[in-house]
Amino acid sequence: MLEADTGRENAFHSFDKRHKKISIGNDVWIGQNVTLAQGISVGDGAVIAANSLVVKDVPPYSVVGGNPAKVIKDRFNASIVDAMQSLKWWTYSLQDFSDLNVKDPYIFCHQFAERVISGKVKEYTPSVLTIKDIKAAVELGVESPTK
């Protein structure tokens, strides 16, 4: 309403225009048409169902869905979730566990923990690709590995 309509002074409040970052963990699957609210955190290993509206933080290794999204179930029990987060398996090369039982998370965690403790595997640290590297590859005519 206009000031002239009510005889009172208008009080306008500005919106907070700062954007809050969204944090998405490792090993996360996000379905199609999902909307994430600003400032939320999606924990490692979470699964977000398609068409969900996520307005609250998503716990690690949980399955959420709906509008607003709610926890539908936990993917694993608490001890496996703790083991997965402690192992941080995503920081290793896929070859480091290609021969392990990935169908059973309990066995996988046990087998992989043994490899980490024994020092048989090391965290994977790929080299950083710079613009200079890309320019050099283009000048040499190197084809993209995706072609």
KAVEN-V893601 format. One record per residue. N is the residue number from 0. RES is the residue in three letters. PSI is psi in whole degrees, 0 to 359 (NA if undefined). Layout:
((N RES PSI) (N RES PSI))
//
This chain:
((0 MET 151) (1 LEU 153) (2 GLU 322) (3 ALA 332) (4 ASP 324) (5 THR 340) (6 GLY 1) (7 ARG 156) (8 GLU 137) (9 ASN 139) (10 ALA 109) (11 PHE 138) (12 HIS 127) (13 SER 151) (14 PHE 152) (15 ASP 112) (16 LYS 0) (17 ARG 136) (18 HIS 134) (19 LYS 131) (20 LYS 147) (21 ILE 135) (22 SER 122) (23 ILE 124) (24 GLY 190) (25 ASN 156) (26 ASP 41) (27 VAL 140) (28 TRP 125) (29 ILE 121) (30 GLY 174) (31 GLN 145) (32 ASN 32) (33 VAL 139) (34 THR 127) (35 LEU 127) (36 ALA 153) (37 GLN 144) (38 GLY 0) (39 ILE 166) (40 SER 131) (41 VAL 118) (42 GLY 161) (43 ASP 141) (44 GLY 8) (45 ALA 155) (46 VAL 127) (47 ILE 120) (48 ALA 152) (49 ALA 148) (50 ASN 18) (51 SER 152) (52 LEU 108) (53 VAL 114) (54 VAL 355) (55 LYS 161) (56 ASP 144) (57 VAL 122) (58 PRO 154) (59 PRO 143) (60 TYR 41) (61 SER 161) (62 VAL 123) (63 VAL 156) (64 GLY 162) (65 GLY 184) (66 ASN 99) (67 PRO 156) (68 ALA 138) (69 LYS 158) (70 VAL 124) (71 ILE 316) (72 LYS 165) (73 ASP 143) (74 ARG 323) (75 PHE 169) (76 ASN 168) (77 ALA 323) (78 SER 323) (79 ILE 320) (80 VAL 314) (81 ASP 317) (82 ALA 315) (83 MET 317) (84 GLN 326) (85 SER 320) (86 LEU 330) (87 LYS 53) (88 TRP 336) (89 TRP 351) (90 THR 5) (91 TYR 163) (92 SER 145) (93 LEU 330) (94 GLN 337) (95 ASP 340) (96 PHE 22) (97 SER 336) (98 ASP 7) (99 LEU 164) (100 ASN 95) (101 VAL 354) (102 LYS 337) (103 ASP 105) (104 PRO 327) (105 TYR 311) (106 ILE 317) (107 PHE 311) (108 CYS 318) (109 HIS 311) (110 GLN 316) (111 PHE 322) (112 ALA 321) (113 GLU 319) (114 ARG 319) (115 VAL 312) (116 ILE 320) (117 SER 350) (118 GLY 13) (119 LYS 340) (120 VAL 149) (121 LYS 153) (122 GLU 142) (123 TYR 123) (124 THR 91) (125 PRO 155) (126 SER 153) (127 VAL 130) (128 LEU 122) (129 THR 168) (130 ILE 321) (131 LYS 318) (132 ASP 317) (133 ILE 316) (134 LYS 318) (135 ALA 320) (136 ALA 321) (137 VAL 317) (138 GLU 328) (139 LEU 350) (140 GLY 25) (141 VAL 130) (142 GLU 152) (143 SER 140) (144 PRO 348) (145 THR 351) (146 LYS NA))
//
